[in-house]
Amino acid sequence: MREASGDRPAAHHTRGCDGGAYRQPPPLPALWDLTSLNLTAPEYRNRHIAALAMPALIRRIEHPATPFDADNRMRQAQAMLRLDVTRPYGDSMRRTSAQVQARMLIDLSAQDRMVTPGPAENFSHLAPAGRARIFSPRSDCGHSAAGCEPARLNRAIQHFLAEPCMKSARCSRNLK
């Protein structure tokens, strides 16, 4: 959010803030609620969080012991909204992907509600042969999937790093 003049983030006018130097982190309960709701899929919450525990969970979410810095959150959102890797290549995902020279291991969670997996999946299919590998978590942990399946992700990373090929079709298969 920006103030009307557009020169400084509106959060800098929050009580307890002196131009970004917080005496205490500003309370942002709605932001934390939305973030928490989107970190995992609804199916995960339904299975892992008892209805009776929900009020305590909401209190913990809205009043975290170590709150996420508001400026950090704002800068992340700005970066996500402004970053466009296709701009130097005529806004073409195909031309952009053709520029990739490194191998990529792309972590795609179909249940991710924070970062939609579609563009990364599309990019992986457009990348030069053998350059993109996809790791697809099986859980419904959504954006938090790496934390729900650390052993499986670690194995995928080790396998990916141990594989020396760049152009072999063998390298372009998806990881199990």
N, C-alpha and C positions, 0 to 999 in steps of 0.2 A: 504494500500500500504506500502511496505517496501523498504528501500534503498537496494542497491545491496548487501551490506554485511549482510543484514538481521537482524541487531541488533537493529535498531531503526526505528520507523514509518517514512515514507518519508515526511509526513506532518510536522515533526519537523524541516525540512529544508526550510519550507515556509518562505518567507520574512515576517518580523514582529514577528517571533517566535524564542524564545531562548530555545530550547530543550523542548518545550511544554508550556513554560510560555509566552503566547502571549501578546504583547503590544496591539494588536488589533486582533480580529478573522480573520483568513485567508479568503479571498474571495473564495468561492466554488460554483459559480453560476450553473455549470452543475450538481453538486450533489443536490442542492436545487431544480432545475428543475425536475430532475428524481424523487426525493422524492415526490414532489408535484403531479406529474403526477400519481404516484402510490398510493397516499393516498386515492383517491376516484376512483370509476369506471368511465369510459368515459361517461356513460349515465348520471351520476350525473353532471359532468361538462357541458354536452350539455344542460341540463335542467336549471342549476342554474347560469351559467356564460355566459353573453351576449358576442358575438363575439367582439363587440366594446370595451368591458372592458378588454379584454385579454392583451393588451400591459401594462396597469397599473398593472394588476395582476402579470404579469411576472416580472415587476420591483420590486414589493413588495416581490415576492418570492426570487429573486436573491439578493436583498438588504434588508433583514429583519431588523426591528427595534431592535430586540434582537436575534442575530444569535445563532443558535444551536452550541454548542462547538464542534469543529472539533475532538478533542481527544475523547469526549463522543461518537460521531457518529462512530468513528473508533473502539472504544472498544465494542460498541453494535454489529457492524458487525462481529468482531472477536468472540464474545461470540456466536452469532447465528451460525457462521460457524463451531465452535469447539465443541459446546455443543452436546453431544450425550448421552442421558439418557439410551440408549439400550446397550452401551458398557459393563457395568458390568454384563449384562445378555445375553452374547453371541450374541450381535447385534440383538436380537429378540424382536420385539415390543410386541408379545404375552406374553413372559416371563416377560418383563418389566411391562406391564400393570397388570399382576397378582400380582405384588408386592404392588400395590396401596392399601392403607388401608383407606385413607380419601375419603370423597365424593368430587366430582369435578363438578364445573359448568364451562363448556367450552363454550366460546364465539366464535362462528364460523360464519364468514361472507363469504358467497359464492363469494362475489365480492371483497374480499381482495386480493390486488396485492402486498402487502408488505410481508405478511406472508401467505403462501399458507395454506388453511384450511384442505387439504387432510390428512396429517399425524395426526393432532389432532382429526379429525373425526374418522379415523381408530382406534386411541388409545381409543377413547370413546367407540367404539363398542367392543373392546377387553377387556376392564376393567371388573372386577368382577361385577356381576349383582347388579344393584342398586347404583353403585358407581359414575356413570357419568351421568350428565344432560347436555343437549345441549341447549344453547340459540342461536337462529339463527335470526339475525337482518333481517328485511324485506326490508331495504333500499338499495340503490345502493351507499351508502357512503363508501363502501370498508373498508379499515383499520380504518377509522374514524367513523365507524358505531355507536360505543358507544356514541359518541358525538351527533349523529343525532337522536338517540332514547333513551335519558337518562331516561325518565319516564318509558318506557317499560323495559329497562335494570334494573332499580331500583326495579321495581315490581318483576322481575324474581329473583333478588338477595334476596329480602325480602322473597319471597316464598321458595326459596332454603334453606335459613338459618332457616326458621321456621319449616321446615320439618325434624323431628328427625330420620327418618329411615335410615338404612344403607343397608339392604339386600332385602327389599321389592321390588317386581316388580313395585309397584306403584311409586317408586322413580326413576326408570330408564326411564320413559317417557320423551319426549322432552317438553320443555317449550313453551308455546304459546305466 
